[in-house]
Amino acid sequence: MSRVFEISIEAGLENLKKVRSFITKTGQSLGVNADVIGDMCLVVDEAVTNIILHGYDGQEGTIDIDVQGHGRTLVITIRDQARSFDPETVEAPHLEDALADRAYGGMGVYLIKKLTDEAEFKRLPGKGNQLRLFKNEVVADRKNKAHVV
């Protein structure tokens, strides 16, 4: 069974640095290469920022993040007790438009889908959300040291 790394933070933008550090350190512990760690820091930062700004909307709350290597797959789970979120209601960004002509925001869900192999959005019973992010073939094979990611 794989080890699960966990962190729980208060929903505040001042805690984003702590989240990025957590993703970096756990990725390194799992043998994930620096490029993938950078992508996952960006994705998790986007998701957590959206939870703080849009889910909790300035209210107090917590965000729980679990990271684990499941085989060679990196699995990151983000849970909150914020307002329910449906990613299907978010319009895809119009990347073909000039930056000055684009609506503000809307990149979070796009980046999550673009930089992961799979993203599962789930509303939790009662209140809250869970986002599971999967990045395949990136966790180091600890049995065969010659196979470094």
C-alpha positions as CSV (number, residue, x, y, z in Angstrom):
1,M,0.0,0.0,0.0
2,S,1.4,3.5,-0.9
3,R,2.0,6.2,1.6
4,V,-0.4,9.1,1.7
5,F,0.9,12.6,2.3
6,E,-1.7,15.0,3.8
7,I,-2.1,18.6,4.5
8,S,-5.0,20.7,5.8
9,I,-5.0,24.5,5.4
10,E,-7.2,27.4,6.2
11,A,-8.8,28.8,3.0
12,G,-6.7,31.9,2.6
13,L,-4.5,33.1,-0.3
14,E,-1.6,33.5,2.1
15,N,-1.5,29.7,2.4
16,L,-0.9,29.1,-1.3
17,K,2.9,29.1,-0.8
18,K,2.5,26.3,1.8
19,V,0.4,24.3,-0.7
20,R,3.0,24.7,-3.5
21,S,5.8,23.6,-1.1
22,F,3.8,20.6,0.0
23,I,3.2,19.5,-3.6
24,T,6.9,20.0,-4.5
25,K,8.2,18.1,-1.5
26,T,5.8,15.2,-1.8
27,G,6.5,15.0,-5.5
28,Q,10.2,14.8,-4.9
29,S,9.6,12.1,-2.2
30,L,7.8,10.1,-4.8
31,G,10.5,10.5,-7.4
32,V,8.4,12.7,-9.8
33,N,10.5,14.8,-12.2
34,A,10.7,18.5,-11.8
35,D,8.6,19.4,-14.9
36,V,5.7,17.3,-13.7
37,I,6.0,18.7,-10.2
38,G,5.8,22.2,-11.7
39,D,2.7,21.4,-13.7
40,M,1.0,19.9,-10.6
41,C,1.9,22.9,-8.5
42,L,0.2,25.1,-11.1
43,V,-2.9,22.9,-11.3
44,V,-3.3,22.6,-7.5
45,D,-2.6,26.3,-7.1
46,E,-5.4,27.1,-9.6
47,A,-7.8,24.7,-7.9
48,V,-7.1,25.9,-4.4
49,T,-7.2,29.6,-5.5
50,N,-10.7,29.0,-7.0
51,I,-11.9,27.2,-3.9
52,I,-10.8,30.1,-1.8
53,L,-12.1,32.9,-4.0
54,H,-15.2,31.3,-5.5
55,G,-16.1,28.4,-3.2
56,Y,-15.6,29.9,0.2
57,D,-16.1,33.5,-1.2
58,G,-14.2,35.1,1.7
59,Q,-15.7,32.9,4.4
60,E,-13.7,30.7,6.7
61,G,-13.1,27.1,5.8
62,T,-10.5,24.4,5.3
63,I,-9.0,22.7,2.3
64,D,-7.6,19.2,2.6
65,I,-5.0,17.9,0.2
66,D,-3.8,14.3,-0.1
67,V,-1.0,13.2,-2.4
68,Q,0.0,9.6,-3.1
69,G,1.7,7.4,-5.6
70,H,-0.6,4.7,-6.7
71,G,1.7,2.4,-8.7
72,R,3.4,4.8,-11.1
73,T,0.4,7.2,-11.0
74,L,0.4,10.4,-9.0
75,V,-2.9,11.0,-7.4
76,I,-3.8,14.3,-5.8
77,T,-7.1,14.7,-3.9
78,I,-8.4,18.1,-2.9
79,R,-11.5,18.3,-0.6
80,D,-13.4,21.3,0.7
81,Q,-16.7,22.1,2.4
82,A,-17.3,25.1,0.2
83,R,-20.3,25.8,-2.1
84,S,-20.8,23.1,-4.6
85,F,-19.1,23.5,-7.9
86,D,-19.9,22.0,-11.4
87,P,-17.1,22.3,-13.9
88,E,-19.5,21.9,-16.7
89,T,-20.9,25.4,-16.0
90,V,-17.5,27.0,-16.8
91,E,-17.1,28.2,-20.3
92,A,-13.9,27.1,-22.0
93,P,-11.5,30.0,-22.5
94,H,-11.4,31.5,-26.0
95,L,-7.7,31.1,-26.5
96,E,-7.9,32.2,-30.2
97,D,-8.9,35.7,-29.0
98,A,-6.4,38.3,-28.2
99,L,-5.6,38.5,-24.5
100,A,-7.0,41.9,-24.2
101,D,-10.3,40.7,-25.7
102,R,-10.7,37.6,-23.4
103,A,-13.0,37.5,-20.4
104,Y,-11.1,37.5,-17.0
105,G,-10.7,34.1,-15.5
106,G,-11.9,30.7,-16.8
107,M,-8.4,29.2,-17.1
108,G,-8.5,27.0,-14.0
109,V,-10.6,24.2,-15.3
110,Y,-8.9,24.4,-18.7
111,L,-5.4,24.0,-17.1
112,I,-6.6,21.2,-14.8
113,K,-7.8,19.2,-17.8
114,K,-4.8,20.1,-20.0
115,L,-2.1,19.3,-17.5
116,T,-3.5,16.1,-16.0
117,D,-4.3,12.7,-17.5
118,E,-7.6,12.7,-15.7
119,A,-9.6,15.0,-13.4
120,E,-12.6,13.8,-11.4
121,F,-14.9,16.5,-10.0
122,K,-17.4,15.3,-7.4
123,R,-19.9,17.0,-5.2
124,L,-19.8,15.7,-1.7
125,P,-23.0,14.7,0.2
126,G,-24.4,17.7,2.0
127,K,-21.8,20.3,1.2
128,G,-18.4,20.5,-0.4
129,N,-16.4,19.2,-3.3
130,Q,-13.7,16.7,-4.1
131,L,-11.3,17.0,-7.0
132,R,-9.0,14.0,-7.8
133,L,-6.2,14.6,-10.2
134,F,-4.3,11.8,-11.9
135,K,-0.9,12.0,-13.7
136,N,0.1,8.6,-15.1
137,E,3.6,7.1,-15.4
138,V,5.4,9.7,-13.3
139,V,6.1,8.1,-10.0
140,A,9.5,6.5,-9.7
141,D,9.6,2.7,-9.7
142,R,11.2,2.0,-6.4
143,K,11.7,-1.7,-7.2
144,N,13.7,-1.0,-10.3
145,K,16.1,1.9,-9.5
146,A,17.3,1.8,-13.2
147,H,13.8,3.1,-14.2
148,V,14.0,6.7,-13.2
149,V,11.3,9.1,-14.2
